[in-house]
Amino acid sequence: MLAKIGKYTRGYRKESFLTIFFIFLEVAFEIAIPFMIAKIVDDGIKGNDGVGNLQVIILYGSLMIVFAILALVCGVSAGRMSAVASSGFGTNLRQAMYYKVQDYSFENIDKFSTASLITRMTTDVTMTQQSYMMVIRTFARAPMMIVGATVMAITINPNLAVVFLVAVPVLGLSLFFIIKKAYPLFIKMFKKYDKLNASVQENLIGIRVVKAFVREDYEIDKFKDAAHDLYLNSKNAQKIMIFVNPVLQLTINACMLAIAWFGGRLIISEMMETGQLMSFLSYVMQILMNLMMISMVIVMVTMGRASLQRIFEVLDEKIDLVNPENPVTEVFDGSVEFKNVYFSYSKTLDNPVLRNINLKIKPGETVGIIGATGSAKTTLVQLIPRLYDATAGAVLVGGVDVRDYDLKVLRNNVAMVLQKNVLFSGPIEENLRWGDENASEEEIINAAKIAQAHDFIMEAPGKYQRDLGQGGVNVSGGQKQRLTIARALLKKPKILILDDSTSAVDTKTEALIREALKKELPNVTKIIIAQRISSVEDADKIIVLDEGEINGIGTSEELLRTNKIYQEIYHSQLKGGPENEQKNPA
């Protein structure tokens, strides 16, 4: 674990070491001060013959002031260095998590909820960052102070030092058992944070739907349940941790009482000087107070450890889709072939989502995919840009197995408009440049025209500089779909996949998009998933999927003659249902 943590301190190790260095100096100066107090009392105020010695008082008093100022300077310097080091550590962790998530496959992403990833990158990193600062500052300071003060206390009176030397192990064991019991409760508490954040995120994303269905009270109750659940788990963890301070206070008070008792008797019997007892008490207070600081650090580190475990779950996640050793760096054409493909999200063939898929698509062909909801249409096309890997069989693009390609090269040549359209806050032009950040203004306009988006863009204030708002809230569903199509076209792909991406567009505009794609992109392979027959009716061939298997392949006319599923869909959508089905048998 320490080796893993050390990896993320790069760039800020100097500040970490300087923190410890300044703390060492601060401790040295602070430990010297009680010794000087003893000298002032015993040699300065009382003196050897019972007469005070002003020179001793001035000498040690001046040294005390100098040491106190130096301790202050070193403490401030240590604080500044620790703040820089911990902030850098947190930055490195957060960046590492963010970069790792960017490399995740869909399968990796499926293992973590969005809310959980957000919690880990924010709350958990902040907790870990604070723990790191406490460790390099307080946890480094406290042992130094305890060792130094213990040595000085034993030097003053070894017999009296036995009192706190007995108390320290008792205190340590008590803290150990408290922390051991609290740790799993903190792990559970952070999972409740995930649930709470999921509730907030879902509500904020779907706030328009909530208001449209007047479900505010339901959402409030759901949030209250999640918040109350977090409260109960947090309370259970804190109920254990509240024993830390009482145990510490009991130990400190018992020690001070015992030392005052035994020390007083030693002074009466003239076996110890008053100044020595005062400095001894100061050293004991330093020891016990730093034990209290260690306990506070342990509480923080316990929570930080739970957060760190969740962070490393993200960082240690094995990415299942990686580049081969010598990847192919060119996609030769837009041909697609499925050879005996099976796919299962569980990576076993016990219950595959796709079964025995054999399919050939020529470059430049327009292929429609149709089937009932849940027939694995989206899953099928997600294997082409290698968003998932086939469990068995092979998917070829341009005659090459997709697993042999460089991932970026493959995905840059396969433009996919996903079922769930996502736009980002910022101008329309900036969103379209996701397809090609170096695209010229002419190319952007041309792509928008093909997607039938140019007209509505030009009609709105700001035109291509219009801000879309978070998630594209400032445009309608149909407009959002057309913008995502334009964005995909700017990639100049060899394969274009439209996954039900015109469902919110009227039939006239959809027909114009299909016509423009056919005219402007004759050499691009176009794969269109649709629920409407009209969307795929004029495709070169149509694939009918049924429960993860190909039920039929052919043109619309051929499928109307030979495929029962296609017939049912066709007649239900275009012929008015069962009554006309009897009058117009296929």
C-alpha positions in Angstrom: 0.0 0.0 0.0 2.8 2.4 0.9 4.5 1.8 -2.5 1.2 2.6 -4.2 0.8 5.8 -2.2 4.4 6.8 -2.9 3.7 6.6 -6.7 1.2 9.5 -6.4 3.5 11.8 -4.4 5.7 12.4 -7.5 6.4 16.1 -8.1 5.7 16.9 -4.4 8.2 14.7 -2.6 10.5 17.6 -1.9 7.7 19.4 0.0 6.9 16.2 1.9 10.5 15.8 3.0 10.8 19.5 3.9 7.7 19.2 6.0 9.3 16.5 8.1 12.6 18.4 8.2 10.9 21.6 9.6 8.9 19.5 12.0 12.1 17.9 13.3 13.5 21.4 14.0 10.3 22.6 15.6 10.2 19.6 17.9 13.9 20.1 18.9 13.2 23.7 19.8 10.0 22.9 21.7 11.6 20.1 23.7 14.4 22.4 24.8 12.0 24.9 26.3 10.9 22.9 29.5 14.5 22.2 30.2 15.2 26.0 30.3 12.2 26.5 32.5 13.8 24.1 35.0 17.0 26.0 34.8 15.3 29.3 35.4 13.4 28.0 38.4 16.1 25.9 40.0 19.3 27.9 39.1 17.9 31.3 38.4 15.0 32.0 40.9 16.0 29.6 43.7 19.8 29.4 43.1 22.3 27.1 44.8 22.3 29.2 48.0 18.7 30.2 48.0 19.5 33.5 46.4 18.3 34.2 42.8 20.7 34.6 39.9 19.5 37.3 37.4 22.1 36.4 34.8 20.8 32.8 34.6 17.2 34.0 34.3 18.2 36.5 31.5 20.3 33.9 29.6 17.7 31.1 29.7 14.8 33.5 29.3 16.4 34.9 26.1 17.1 31.5 24.8 13.4 30.5 25.5 12.2 33.5 23.4 14.6 32.7 20.5 13.6 29.0 20.6 9.9 29.8 20.7 10.2 32.1 17.7 12.3 29.5 15.8 9.7 26.8 16.7 7.0 29.1 15.4 8.8 29.8 12.1 9.5 26.1 11.6 5.9 25.2 12.4 4.5 27.7 9.9 7.0 26.5 7.2 6.0 22.9 7.9 2.3 23.8 7.6 2.9 25.5 4.2 5.0 22.6 2.9 2.4 20.0 4.0 -0.4 22.0 2.4 1.4 22.0 -0.9 2.4 18.3 -0.7 -1.1 17.1 0.3 -2.8 19.2 -2.4 -0.4 17.9 -5.0 -1.0 14.3 -3.7 -4.7 14.9 -4.1 -4.3 16.3 -7.5 -2.2 13.3 -8.7 -4.8 10.9 -7.3 -7.7 12.7 -8.9 -5.9 13.0 -12.3 -4.9 9.3 -12.2 -8.5 8.2 -11.5 -9.8 10.5 -14.2 -7.3 9.3 -16.8 -7.9 5.7 -15.8 -11.7 6.0 -16.3 -11.0 7.5 -19.8 -9.4 4.2 -20.7 -12.2 2.1 -19.3 -14.1 -0.1 -21.6 -17.9 -0.2 -21.4 -17.6 -3.3 -19.3 -15.3 -1.6 -16.8 -17.7 1.4 -16.6 -20.6 -1.0 -15.9 -18.9 -2.1 -12.7 -19.0 1.4 -11.1 -22.0 3.7 -11.0 -21.5 7.3 -12.1 -22.4 8.5 -8.6 -19.8 6.2 -7.1 -17.1 7.4 -9.4 -18.0 11.0 -8.6 -17.9 10.3 -4.9 -14.5 8.6 -5.2 -13.0 11.5 -7.2 -14.3 14.2 -4.8 -15.2 13.1 -1.3 -12.7 10.1 -1.1 -9.8 12.1 -2.6 -10.4 15.0 -0.3 -10.5 12.6 2.7 -7.3 10.9 1.5 -5.6 14.3 0.9 -6.4 15.5 4.4 -5.2 12.2 5.8 -1.9 12.5 3.9 -1.4 16.0 5.3 -2.1 14.8 8.9 0.4 11.9 8.4 3.3 13.9 7.1 2.7 16.7 9.6 1.1 15.5 12.8 1.9 11.8 12.6 5.6 12.7 11.9 5.6 15.4 14.7 4.0 13.3 17.4 6.5 10.4 17.5 9.4 12.8 17.4 7.9 14.7 20.3 7.1 11.6 22.3 10.6 10.1 21.9 12.3 13.4 22.6 10.1 14.3 25.6 10.4 10.7 27.0 14.2 10.8 26.8 14.2 14.2 28.7 11.7 13.0 31.3 13.7 9.8 32.0 16.9 12.0 32.2 15.2 14.2 34.9 13.8 11.3 37.0 13.7 7.6 35.7 11.6 6.4 38.6 8.8 9.0 38.0 8.9 8.2 34.3 7.6 4.7 35.0 4.1 6.2 35.6 3.5 7.3 32.0 5.6 4.4 30.5 2.9 2.1 32.0 0.0 4.3 30.8 1.2 4.5 27.1 0.8 0.8 26.2 -2.6 0.7 27.9 -3.7 3.7 25.9 -2.3 2.2 22.6 -4.1 -1.0 23.0 -7.4 0.8 23.8 -7.0 2.9 20.6 -6.2 -0.2 18.5 -9.4 -2.0 19.5 -11.5 1.1 18.9 -10.0 1.7 15.4 -10.3 -1.9 14.4 -14.0 -1.9 15.2 -14.6 1.4 13.5 -12.9 0.8 10.2 -15.5 -1.5 8.5 -18.2 0.9 9.6 -16.5 3.7 7.7 -16.3 1.5 4.6 -20.1 1.0 4.9 -20.6 4.7 5.4 -18.9 5.7 2.2 -21.1 3.3 0.3 -24.1 5.2 1.6 -22.4 8.4 0.3 -22.6 6.7 -3.1 -26.3 6.0 -2.7 -27.0 9.6 -1.6 -25.0 11.1 -4.5 -26.9 8.8 -6.9 -30.2 10.1 -5.6 -29.0 13.7 -6.1 -27.5 13.2 -9.5 -30.6 11.3 -10.8 -32.9 14.0 -9.5 -30.9 16.9 -11.0 -30.5 15.3 -14.4 -34.2 14.4 -14.6 -35.5 17.5 -12.9 -37.7 18.4 -15.9 -39.3 15.0 -15.8 -39.8 15.2 -12.0 -41.6 18.5 -12.4 -43.6 17.3 -15.4 -45.0 14.4 -13.4 -45.3 16.4 -10.2 -43.0 13.9 -8.3 -41.2 16.4 -6.1 -42.6 14.9 -2.9 -41.5 11.4 -4.0 -38.0 12.6 -4.8 -37.8 14.4 -1.5 -38.8 11.3 0.4 -36.2 9.2 -1.6 -33.5 11.8 -0.7 -34.6 11.8 2.9 -34.3 8.0 3.1 -30.8 8.1 1.5 -29.7 10.9 3.8 -31.2 9.2 6.9 -29.5 5.9 5.9 -26.2 7.8 5.7 -26.9 9.5 9.1 -27.5 6.1 10.8 -24.3 4.5 9.4 -22.3 7.6 10.2 -23.7 7.7 13.7 -22.8 4.0 14.2 -19.2 4.7 13.1 -18.9 7.8 15.3 -20.4 6.0 18.3 -17.3 3.9 18.3 -14.9 6.8 17.7 -16.3 8.9 20.6 -14.6 6.6 23.0 -11.2 7.9 21.9 -11.3 11.3 23.7 -12.7 9.9 27.0 -10.0 7.2 27.1 -7.3 9.8 26.3 -8.6 12.3 29.0 -8.8 9.5 31.6 -5.2 8.5 30.8 -3.9 12.1 30.9 -5.7 13.0 34.1 -4.6 9.7 35.8 -1.0 10.3 34.8 -1.0 13.9 35.9 -2.5 13.0 39.2 0.0 10.2 39.8 3.0 12.4 38.8 1.8 15.3 41.0 1.4 12.9 44.0 4.7 11.1 43.6 6.6 14.2 42.5 5.3 16.2 45.4 6.6 13.5 47.8 10.0 13.5 46.0 10.2 17.3 46.5 9.3 17.0 50.2 12.0 14.4 50.6 14.4 16.7 48.7 15.0 14.0 46.1 13.7 16.3 43.3 13.8 20.1 42.6 10.7 22.1 42.0 11.9 23.2 38.5 12.6 19.6 37.6 9.0 18.6 38.5 7.7 21.5 36.5 9.7 20.5 33.4 8.8 16.9 34.0 5.1 17.8 34.0 5.7 19.8 30.8 7.3 16.8 29.1 4.6 14.4 30.3 2.0 16.9 28.9 3.9 17.0 25.6 3.9 13.2 25.5 0.2 12.8 26.4 -1.0 15.6 24.1 0.9 14.2 21.2 -0.6 10.8 22.0 -4.0 12.6 21.7 -2.8 14.1 18.4 -1.9 10.6 17.2 -5.4 9.4 18.1 -6.9 12.2 16.1 -4.7 11.3 13.1 -5.6 7.6 13.5 -9.3 8.6 13.3 -8.6 10.6 10.1 -6.4 7.9 8.7 -9.0 5.3 9.4 -11.5 7.2 7.3 -8.7 8.0 4.8 -7.8 4.3 4.5 -11.4 3.5 3.7 -11.4 6.2 1.0 -8.0 5.1 -0.3 -9.3 1.5 -0.7 -12.2 2.8 -2.8 -9.8 4.9 -4.9 -7.5 2.0 -5.6 -10.5 -0.1 -6.6 -10.8 2.4 -9.5 -7.0 2.6 -10.2 -6.4 -1.2 -9.9 -9.4 -2.1 -12.2 -8.0 -4.2 -15.0 -8.9 -2.8 -18.4 -10.1 -5.6 -20.5 -9.8 -3.8 -23.8 -6.2 -2.9 -24.6 -4.1 -2.5 -27.7 -2.2 -5.5 -29.1 1.6 -5.5 -29.1 1.9 -4.5 -32.8 -1.5 -2.9 -33.7 -2.8 -2.3 -37.2 -2.8 1.5 -37.7 -4.9 1.8 -40.8 -8.5 0.8 -41.6 -8.5 -0.2 -45.3 -12.2 0.1 -46.0 -15.6 0.1 -44.4 -16.4 -3.6 -44.8 -17.7 -5.4 -41.7 -17.9 -9.1 -41.1 -19.2 -11.2 -38.1 -17.8 -14.7 -37.9 -19.7 -17.1 -35.6 -20.0 -14.3 -33.0 -21.3 -15.0 -29.5 -21.4 -12.3 -26.8 -22.2 -12.3 -23.1 -21.8 -9.5 -20.6 -20.7 -12.1 -18.0 -18.0 -13.4 -20.4 -19.4 -16.9 -20.3 -21.5 -18.7 -22.9 -24.1 -20.0 -20.5 -26.6 -17.3 -21.4 -25.2 -15.2 -24.4 -26.9 -12.0 -25.5 -25.8 -12.6 -29.1 -25.7 -16.1 -30.6 -24.2 -17.4 -33.8 -24.0 -14.1 -35.7 -22.6 -14.5 -39.2 -22.9 -11.4 -41.3 -21.1 -9.6 -44.2 -21.4 -5.9 -45.0 -19.7 -4.5 -48.1 -18.0 -1.1 -48.1 -20.4 1.7 -48.9 -23.5 -0.4 -48.2 -26.5 0.9 -46.2 -27.7 -1.7 -43.8 -30.7 -1.5 -41.6 -31.1 -3.4 -38.3 -34.6 -3.9 -36.9 -36.1 -6.0 -34.2 -38.1 -6.0 -31.0 -36.9 -4.1 -27.9 -34.2 -6.2 -26.2 -33.2 -8.1 -29.3 -29.6 -7.0 -28.8 -29.4 -4.5 -31.8 -27.3 -2.0 -29.9 -25.0 -4.8 -28.5 -24.4 -6.0 -32.0 -23.1 -2.7 -33.3 -21.1 -1.9 -30.2 -18.8 -4.8 -31.1 -17.8 -3.0 -34.3 -15.8 -0.1 -32.7 -14.8 -2.6 -30.0 -16.7 -1.0 -27.2 -17.1 -4.6 -26.1 -15.2 -7.7 -27.2 -16.9 -10.7 -28.6 -17.0 -13.6 -26.2 -16.5 -16.1 -29.0 -15.9 -15.6 -32.7 -14.5 -12.6 -34.5 -15.6 -9.2 -35.8 -13.7 -7.9 -38.8 -13.5 -4.4 -40.1 -11.7 -3.8 -43.4 -10.8 -7.5 -43.4 -8.9 -7.2 -40.0 -10.0 -8.5 -36.6 -11.0 -5.5 -34.5 -8.8 -6.8 -31.7 -5.7 -6.3 -33.9 -6.3 -2.6 -34.5 -5.0 0.3 -32.5 -8.1 1.3 -30.5 -7.9 5.0 -31.4 -7.5 4.3 -35.1 -10.4 1.9 -35.1 -12.8 4.2 -33.3 -11.7 7.2 -35.3 -12.8 5.3 -38.4 -16.1 4.1 -36.9 -18.4 7.0 -36.0 -21.2 5.9 -33.7 -24.2 8.0 -32.8 -25.3 6.4 -29.6 -28.9 5.7 -28.5 -28.6 8.2 -25.7 -27.5 11.5 -27.2 -25.0 13.5 -25.2 -24.0 17.1 -25.8 -21.8 19.2 -23.6 -22.1 22.7 -22.2 -20.6 25.3 -24.6 -21.1 26.6 -28.1 -22.6 24.4 -30.9 -19.4 24.7 -32.9 -17.3 23.5 -30.0 -19.6 20.4 -29.6 -19.4 19.7 -33.3 -15.6 19.9 -33.2 -15.6 16.7 -31.0 -15.7 15.0 -34.4 -12.7 16.9 -35.7 -11.1 19.6 -33.6 -9.3 20.9 -36.6 -12.3 21.0 -38.9 -12.7 24.2 -41.0 -15.8 26.3 -40.8 -16.9 25.1 -44.2 -16.6 21.4 -43.1 -18.6 22.1 -40.0 -21.4 23.8 -42.0 -21.4 21.0 -44.6 -21.8 18.3 -41.8 -24.6 20.3 -40.3 -26.3 20.6 -43.6 -26.1 16.8 -44.2 -27.6 16.3 -40.8 -30.3 18.9 -41.5 -29.1 21.0 -38.6 -27.8 24.0 -40.4 -31.2 25.8 -40.8 -32.3 25.6 -37.1 -28.8 26.6 -36.0 -28.8 29.8 -38.2 -32.3 30.7 -37.1 -31.4 30.9 -33.4 -29.5 33.8 -31.7 -25.8 33.2 -31.7 -26.0 30.7 -34.5 -23.0 28.3 -34.3 -21.8 30.1 -31.1 -25.0 29.4 -29.3 -24.5 27.9 -25.9 -26.2 24.5 -25.6 -26.3 24.4 -21.8 -25.4 21.4 -19.7 -26.3 18.2 -21.6 -27.7 20.2 -24.5 -30.8 21.4 -22.6 -31.3 24.4 -24.8 -32.2 22.4 -27.9 -35.1 19.9 -28.5 -34.6 16.2 -28.7 -34.8 16.1 -32.5 -32.3 19.0 -32.8 -30.0 17.2 -30.3 -30.1 14.1 -32.5 -29.2 16.1 -35.7 -26.3 17.8 -33.9 -24.9 14.4 -32.8 -25.2 13.1 -36.3 -23.3 16.2 -37.6 -20.6 15.7 -35.0 -20.2 12.1 -36.1 -19.9 13.1 -39.8 -17.0 15.4 -39.0 -14.9 12.3 -38.1 -15.0 11.5 -41.9 -15.5 7.8 -40.9 -15.4 4.7 -43.1 -18.3 3.3 -41.1 -21.2 5.3 -39.7 -23.5 3.7 -37.1 -26.8 5.4 -36.3 -28.3 3.7 -33.2 -32.0 4.8 -33.3 -30.6 8.3 -33.7 -33.5 9.8 -35.6 -36.3 8.6 -33.4 -37.1 12.2 -32.3 -36.9 13.6 -35.8 -40.1 14.0 -38.0 -40.3 11.6 -41.0 -39.8 14.4 -43.6 -36.5 15.5 -41.9 -35.4 11.9 -41.4 -36.0 11.2 -45.2 -33.9 14.3 -46.0 -31.1 13.0 -43.7 -31.1 9.6 -45.4 -31.0 11.1 -48.8 -28.2 13.5 -47.9 -26.2 10.6 -46.4 -26.7 8.5 -49.5 -25.7 11.4 -51.8 -22.8 12.9 -49.9 -21.3 9.8 -48.4 -21.6 7.1 -51.0 -18.4 5.2 -50.0 -19.2 5.2 -46.2 -20.8 2.1 -44.8 -23.9 3.1 -43.0 -25.5 0.9 -40.4 -28.9 2.2 -39.2 -30.7 0.8 -36.1 -34.3 1.8 -36.1 -37.8 1.1 -34.7 -39.5 2.6 -37.7 -39.7 0.6 -41.0 -39.5 3.8 -42.9 -36.0 4.5 -41.5 -34.6 1.3 -43.1 -37.0 0.5 -45.9 -34.7 1.7 -48.7 -31.5 0.1 -47.2 -29.4 -2.2 -49.4 -30.2 -4.9 -46.9 -32.1 -5.2 -43.6 -31.1 -7.5 -40.7 -33.9 -8.7 -38.5 -32.8 -9.6 -35.0 -34.8 -11.7 -32.6 -33.6 -12.5 -29.1 -29.9 -12.1 -30.1 -30.1 -14.1 -33.3 -30.3 -13.1 -36.9 -33.9 -14.1 -38.0 -33.6 -12.8 -41.5 -31.5 -10.8 -44.0 -32.6 -9.2 -47.2 -34.2 -6.2 -48.8 -37.5 -4.9 -47.6 -39.3 -6.6 -50.5 -37.5 -9.9 -49.9 -38.3 -9.8 -46.1 -41.9 -9.0 -46.8 -42.1 -12.3 -48.7 -40.1 -14.5 -46.4 -39.8 -13.1 -42.8 -42.7 -13.3 -40.4 -41.3 -10.8 -37.9 -40.6 -8.2 -40.5 -44.1 -8.7 -41.9 -45.6 -8.1 -38.5 -43.6 -5.0 -37.9 -44.3 -3.7 -41.4 -48.0 -4.3 -41.3 -48.4 -2.9 -37.8 -46.7 0.3 -38.7 -47.6 0.9 -42.4 -50.7 -1.1 -43.2 -52.8 -0.3 -40.2 -52.7 -3.6 -38.2 -54.2 -7.1 -38.4 -57.3 -6.1 -40.4 -55.3 -4.9 -43.4 -52.8 -7.7 -42.9 -55.6 -10.1 -44.0 -56.5 -7.9 -47.0 -52.9 -7.5 -48.1 -51.2 -10.8 -47.4 -47.4 -10.7 -48.1 
